[in-house]
Amino acid sequence: MRKIALTTTAVAAVALMALAGCSSRADTETGTEGDGGFAADSLIGVALPDKTSENWVLAGGLFEDAIAEAGFKGEVQYAGQSTPVPDQQAQIDAMVTNGAKVIIIGAKDGGQLGAQVAAARESGAVVIAYDRILENTEDIDYYLAFNNFAVGQAQGQALLDGLEAKGDGPYNVELFAGSPDDPNAAVFFNGALDILQPKIDDGTLNIVSGQTEFEQVVTQGWAPEEAQSRADTLLQANYGSTELDGVLSPNDTLARAVITSVEQAGKPDIVITGQDSEAASIPLIMEGKQYMTIYKDTRRLVAAALDMVKALAAGDEPETNAEENNKTIEVPTFYLDPVTVTAENAAEVYADNPDLEPLTK
């Protein structure tokens, strides 16, 4: 994954490049622009991973409602927990067989769907990677996500801000990352290290365990029990009489698992990051147990996906504002901006979200 931190000027420049370069790709490969698109009642397939986070659960319902409201037929599928990759492969194959005009994929493993997306493109379907890039394939038309490198940067900066608010350093910190089969996990981690590495190098941050490489700090399957177990081990091995000041956590689910571990160890006063604005974490932020989260409004992301579908149905080119390398090609991309949330701005950020705003009281 290449690192992306788009300035306003860079976004504008890339958008112009996308307008200049992506239209020919749409003409020659997707078969949408110039041939009238497709019928308003066409099938739209949505393949999502297993329900490991609140946002994935929310996305399924939002997609079903949005697709129906737009007049399309929808087929929304989740991969199972026991064999998620084969499940998702079979689900995408079925969508192709059923004649889906667009297949939106939130991949369980973005590197293991090459045959499926190749078949989809061969059938004339447009392939949109949703939230997670599809890697090592040319058979992808668009990528839609929040800017995940910027998410990691925001987490890194928030960790520093929270530590500095506690007092002078140096600070003892541990690092956690997401699942290695999720391409976003490394992007989040690299974004955070973009901010934190200089402070590690100058001694402001001390990683007591010495575990600083992505491969050392991953959490397979984003499983909270895995994160809690690793936190227990780190605390027992390194923090008997040593204080732990902060933890880089890539999302809210893992943050809560680590919080449970440090509370059981009698070391609850830490600065810990998160992501996804899960309902269970908002009260913890307001209480000061979790320092921050990232708001990536799933409603906005699903709405942007449907905007792409509507444009394709009309024979138009969907809006993009960047390009993302998937280790094979530069993929036309539409990035949404993430929002950092702390106790100070939570009520304002969630003001239009009836599920989250009451939790800030």
C-alpha positions as CSV (number, residue, x, y, z in Angstrom):
1,M,0.0,0.0,0.0
2,R,1.4,3.4,-0.8
3,K,0.8,6.1,1.7
4,I,-1.7,8.8,0.8
5,A,-2.1,12.1,2.7
6,L,-4.0,14.3,0.3
7,T,-3.8,18.1,0.6
8,T,-6.5,20.2,-1.0
9,T,-4.2,21.0,-3.9
10,A,-3.3,17.3,-4.4
11,V,-6.9,16.2,-4.3
12,A,-7.8,18.7,-7.0
13,A,-4.8,17.7,-9.1
14,V,-5.6,14.0,-8.8
15,A,-9.3,14.6,-9.5
16,L,-8.4,16.3,-12.7
17,M,-6.1,13.4,-13.6
18,A,-8.9,11.0,-12.8
19,L,-11.3,12.9,-15.1
20,A,-8.8,12.9,-17.8
21,G,-7.6,9.3,-17.4
22,C,-10.5,7.3,-16.0
23,S,-13.1,8.1,-18.7
24,S,-11.2,6.1,-21.3
25,R,-11.0,3.2,-18.8
26,A,-14.7,3.3,-18.3
27,D,-15.4,3.5,-22.1
28,T,-13.2,0.5,-22.9
29,E,-13.5,-1.7,-19.9
30,T,-16.8,-1.3,-17.9
31,G,-18.9,-0.8,-21.0
32,T,-21.1,1.7,-19.2
33,E,-20.3,5.1,-20.6
34,G,-21.6,5.6,-24.1
35,D,-23.9,2.6,-24.2
36,G,-26.7,3.9,-22.0
37,G,-25.8,2.2,-18.8
38,F,-28.3,-0.4,-17.6
39,A,-31.9,-0.7,-16.6
40,A,-33.2,0.8,-13.4
41,D,-34.4,-2.5,-12.1
42,S,-31.1,-4.3,-12.6
43,L,-29.5,-6.5,-10.0
44,I,-26.9,-4.9,-7.7
45,G,-24.8,-7.4,-5.7
46,V,-23.2,-6.5,-2.4
47,A,-20.7,-8.9,-0.8
48,L,-19.7,-8.1,2.8
49,P,-17.3,-9.8,5.2
50,D,-18.4,-11.5,8.4
51,K,-20.1,-9.4,11.0
52,T,-17.0,-8.6,13.1
53,S,-17.8,-4.9,13.7
54,E,-20.9,-2.8,14.3
55,N,-20.3,-0.9,11.0
56,W,-20.4,-4.0,8.8
57,V,-23.7,-5.0,10.4
58,L,-25.1,-1.5,9.8
59,A,-23.9,-1.4,6.2
60,G,-25.9,-4.5,5.2
61,G,-29.2,-2.9,6.2
62,L,-28.3,0.4,4.7
63,F,-27.4,-1.2,1.4
64,E,-30.7,-3.2,1.3
65,D,-32.7,0.0,1.9
66,A,-30.8,2.3,-0.4
67,I,-30.8,-0.2,-3.3
68,A,-34.5,-0.8,-3.0
69,E,-35.2,3.0,-2.7
70,A,-33.3,3.6,-5.9
71,G,-35.4,1.0,-7.7
72,F,-32.7,-1.6,-8.2
73,K,-32.9,-5.2,-7.2
74,G,-30.5,-6.0,-4.4
75,E,-28.6,-9.1,-3.3
76,V,-26.7,-8.4,0.0
77,Q,-24.7,-11.3,1.4
78,Y,-22.4,-11.7,4.4
79,A,-19.6,-14.3,4.5
80,G,-19.9,-16.8,7.3
81,Q,-17.6,-17.0,10.3
82,S,-16.3,-20.5,9.9
83,T,-15.3,-20.4,6.2
84,P,-15.6,-16.7,5.3
85,V,-13.3,-16.6,2.2
86,P,-14.8,-19.6,0.4
87,D,-18.3,-18.3,1.3
88,Q,-17.6,-14.9,-0.2
89,Q,-16.1,-16.4,-3.3
90,A,-19.2,-18.5,-3.8
91,Q,-21.5,-15.5,-3.1
92,I,-19.8,-13.4,-5.8
93,D,-19.9,-16.2,-8.3
94,A,-23.7,-16.5,-7.6
95,M,-24.1,-12.7,-8.2
96,V,-22.3,-13.1,-11.5
97,T,-24.5,-16.0,-12.5
98,N,-27.6,-14.0,-11.5
99,G,-26.6,-11.2,-13.9
100,A,-25.6,-8.5,-11.4
101,K,-24.7,-5.2,-13.3
102,V,-22.6,-3.9,-10.4
103,I,-20.9,-5.9,-7.6
104,I,-19.9,-4.0,-4.5
105,I,-17.3,-5.9,-2.4
106,G,-16.3,-5.4,1.1
107,A,-13.6,-8.1,1.0
108,K,-12.9,-10.6,3.8
109,D,-9.5,-11.1,2.2
110,G,-8.8,-8.7,-0.6
111,G,-6.1,-10.9,-2.1
112,Q,-8.2,-14.0,-2.6
113,L,-11.0,-12.9,-4.9
114,G,-9.1,-12.6,-8.2
115,A,-10.9,-15.4,-10.0
116,Q,-14.3,-14.1,-8.9
117,V,-13.7,-10.4,-9.9
118,A,-12.2,-11.6,-13.3
119,A,-15.5,-13.5,-13.9
120,A,-17.5,-10.5,-12.9
121,R,-15.7,-8.2,-15.3
122,E,-15.9,-10.8,-18.1
123,S,-19.7,-10.9,-17.6
124,G,-19.9,-7.1,-18.0
125,A,-20.4,-6.3,-14.4
126,V,-18.7,-3.3,-12.8
127,V,-16.6,-4.1,-9.7
128,I,-16.5,-1.6,-6.8
129,A,-14.2,-2.3,-3.8
130,Y,-16.0,-1.0,-0.7
131,D,-13.9,0.1,2.3
132,R,-11.2,-2.5,1.6
133,I,-9.1,-2.5,-1.6
134,L,-9.0,-5.6,-3.8
135,E,-5.3,-6.5,-4.2
136,N,-3.2,-8.0,-7.0
137,T,-5.8,-7.8,-9.7
138,E,-6.6,-5.7,-12.7
139,D,-10.3,-6.6,-12.5
140,I,-11.4,-3.7,-10.3
141,D,-13.1,-0.6,-11.6
142,Y,-13.5,1.7,-8.6
143,Y,-12.5,1.9,-4.9
144,L,-14.6,3.7,-2.3
145,A,-13.5,4.3,1.2
146,F,-12.6,6.7,3.9
147,N,-8.9,7.8,3.6
148,N,-7.5,5.0,5.8
149,F,-3.9,6.4,5.9
150,A,-5.3,9.6,7.2
151,V,-7.3,7.5,9.8
152,G,-4.0,6.1,11.0
153,Q,-2.4,9.5,11.1
154,A,-5.3,10.9,13.2
155,Q,-4.9,8.0,15.6
156,G,-1.2,8.6,16.0
157,Q,-1.7,12.3,16.6
158,A,-4.5,11.7,19.0
159,L,-2.3,9.3,21.0
160,L,0.4,12.0,21.3
161,D,-2.1,14.7,22.2
162,G,-3.6,12.5,24.9
163,L,-0.2,11.6,26.4
164,E,0.9,15.2,26.4
165,A,-2.3,16.2,28.3
166,K,-1.3,13.7,31.0
167,G,2.1,15.4,31.6
168,D,5.7,15.3,30.5
169,G,7.2,12.3,28.9
170,P,8.8,10.0,28.1
171,Y,5.8,7.7,27.8
172,N,5.5,3.9,27.8
173,V,3.4,2.8,24.9
174,E,2.3,-0.5,23.2
175,L,1.1,-0.9,19.6
176,F,-1.8,-3.0,18.3
177,A,-2.8,-3.5,14.7
178,G,-5.7,-5.2,12.9
179,S,-5.9,-8.4,11.0
180,P,-3.2,-9.2,8.4
181,D,-5.7,-10.5,5.9
182,D,-7.4,-7.0,5.9
183,P,-5.4,-4.7,3.6
184,N,-6.6,-1.7,5.6
185,A,-4.9,-2.9,8.8
186,A,-1.4,-2.2,7.4
187,V,-2.6,1.2,6.1
188,F,-3.9,2.2,9.5
189,F,-0.7,1.1,11.2
190,N,1.5,2.8,8.6
191,G,-0.5,6.1,9.0
192,A,-0.1,6.0,12.7
193,L,3.7,5.2,12.5
194,D,4.1,8.1,10.1
195,I,3.2,10.3,13.2
196,L,4.6,8.2,16.0
197,Q,8.0,6.9,14.6
198,P,9.8,10.2,15.0
199,K,8.8,10.2,18.7
200,I,9.9,6.6,19.0
201,D,13.2,7.5,17.5
202,D,13.9,10.5,19.8
203,G,12.9,8.6,22.9
204,T,9.6,10.4,23.6
205,L,7.8,7.1,23.2
206,N,9.2,3.9,24.7
207,I,7.8,0.6,23.4
208,V,8.7,-1.5,26.4
209,S,7.9,-4.8,24.8
210,G,10.1,-3.9,21.8
211,Q,7.2,-5.0,19.5
212,T,7.1,-2.4,16.8
213,E,6.7,-4.3,13.5
214,F,3.3,-4.8,11.9
215,E,3.8,-8.6,11.9
216,Q,4.4,-8.5,15.7
217,V,1.3,-6.5,16.7
218,V,-1.4,-7.8,14.4
219,T,-4.7,-9.2,15.7
220,Q,-5.9,-12.1,13.5
221,G,-9.5,-11.7,12.4
222,W,-9.9,-8.4,14.4
223,A,-10.9,-10.7,17.3
224,P,-11.2,-8.9,20.6
225,E,-10.2,-12.1,22.6
226,E,-6.9,-12.1,20.6
227,A,-6.3,-8.5,21.5
228,Q,-7.1,-9.0,25.2
229,S,-4.9,-12.1,25.4
230,R,-2.0,-10.3,23.9
231,A,-2.5,-7.3,26.2
232,D,-2.6,-9.7,29.2
233,T,0.7,-11.2,28.0
234,L,2.3,-7.8,27.5
235,L,1.3,-6.5,30.9
236,Q,2.5,-9.6,32.7
237,A,5.8,-9.7,30.9
238,N,6.7,-6.0,30.9
239,Y,4.6,-3.9,33.3
240,G,4.8,-5.4,36.8
241,S,6.2,-2.3,38.4
242,T,6.3,-0.2,35.2
243,E,3.5,2.1,34.2
244,L,1.8,1.8,30.9
245,D,0.8,5.2,29.6
246,G,-0.8,4.6,26.2
247,V,-1.9,2.1,23.6
248,L,-2.4,2.5,19.9
249,S,-5.5,0.5,19.1
250,P,-6.8,0.4,15.5
251,N,-10.5,0.2,16.3
252,D,-13.0,0.4,19.1
253,T,-13.6,-3.3,19.4
254,L,-10.0,-3.9,20.2
255,A,-9.7,-0.8,22.3
256,R,-12.4,-2.2,24.6
257,A,-10.6,-5.5,24.8
258,V,-7.4,-3.8,25.9
259,I,-9.3,-1.6,28.4
260,T,-10.6,-4.8,30.0
261,S,-7.1,-6.2,30.2
262,V,-5.5,-3.1,31.8
263,E,-8.4,-2.6,34.2
264,Q,-8.0,-6.2,35.4
265,A,-4.2,-5.6,35.8
266,G,-4.9,-2.5,37.9
267,K,-3.4,-0.1,35.3
268,P,-6.5,1.6,33.9
269,D,-5.2,5.2,33.5
270,I,-4.0,4.9,29.9
271,V,-4.6,6.9,26.7
272,I,-6.0,4.5,24.0
273,T,-7.2,5.2,20.5
274,G,-10.0,3.7,18.5
275,Q,-12.0,3.8,15.3
276,D,-15.6,3.2,14.0
277,S,-17.6,5.2,16.6
278,E,-19.1,2.0,18.0
279,A,-22.0,2.7,20.4
280,A,-20.3,0.7,23.2
281,S,-17.2,3.0,23.0
282,I,-18.9,6.4,23.1
283,P,-19.7,6.2,26.9
284,L,-16.1,5.1,27.5
285,I,-14.9,8.2,25.7
286,M,-17.2,10.4,27.7
287,E,-15.9,8.8,30.9
288,G,-12.3,9.1,29.9
289,K,-11.5,5.4,29.6
290,Q,-11.0,5.6,25.8
291,Y,-9.4,8.7,24.6
292,M,-10.8,8.9,21.1
293,T,-12.4,7.2,18.1
294,I,-12.7,7.9,14.4
295,Y,-16.1,8.7,12.9
296,K,-16.5,7.1,9.5
297,D,-20.2,7.5,9.0
298,T,-21.3,4.3,7.3
299,R,-24.4,6.1,6.0
300,R,-22.2,8.4,4.0
301,L,-20.1,5.6,2.6
302,V,-23.2,3.6,1.5
303,A,-24.8,6.7,0.0
304,A,-21.6,7.3,-2.0
305,A,-21.6,3.7,-3.2
306,L,-25.2,4.2,-4.4
307,D,-24.2,7.4,-6.1
308,M,-21.7,5.4,-8.1
309,V,-24.3,2.8,-9.0
310,K,-26.8,5.5,-10.2
311,A,-24.1,7.2,-12.3
312,L,-23.2,3.8,-13.9
313,A,-26.9,3.1,-14.6
314,A,-27.2,6.4,-16.3
315,G,-24.2,5.7,-18.5
316,D,-22.1,8.3,-16.7
317,E,-18.7,8.0,-15.0
318,P,-18.8,7.9,-11.2
319,E,-17.1,10.7,-9.3
320,T,-13.5,10.0,-8.1
321,N,-11.0,12.2,-6.3
322,A,-7.9,10.1,-6.0
323,E,-6.2,6.9,-7.3
324,E,-5.1,4.0,-5.1
325,N,-2.5,1.4,-6.0
326,N,-3.7,-2.2,-5.4
327,K,-0.2,-3.7,-6.1
328,T,-1.2,-4.1,-9.8
329,I,-2.9,-0.9,-11.1
330,E,-3.9,2.6,-10.0
331,V,-7.6,2.2,-9.1
332,P,-9.9,5.2,-9.6
333,T,-10.9,6.1,-6.0
334,F,-13.4,8.2,-4.1
335,Y,-12.2,9.1,-0.6
336,L,-14.3,10.5,2.2
337,D,-12.7,12.3,5.1
338,P,-12.6,10.7,8.5
339,V,-13.4,12.8,11.7
340,T,-11.5,12.5,15.0
341,V,-13.8,12.3,18.0
342,T,-12.9,13.0,21.6
343,A,-15.1,13.8,24.6
344,E,-14.7,17.5,23.7
345,N,-16.4,17.3,20.3
346,A,-18.5,14.1,20.5
347,A,-21.9,15.8,21.0
348,E,-21.2,18.1,18.0
349,V,-19.9,15.4,15.7
350,Y,-22.8,13.0,16.4
351,A,-25.5,15.7,16.5
352,D,-27.2,14.3,13.4
353,N,-26.9,10.7,14.4
354,P,-29.9,9.6,16.6
355,D,-28.2,6.4,17.6
356,L,-24.9,8.0,18.9
357,E,-25.8,11.5,20.0
358,P,-27.7,10.4,23.1
359,L,-24.7,8.5,24.3
360,T,-22.7,11.7,24.7
361,K,-24.9,13.0,27.5
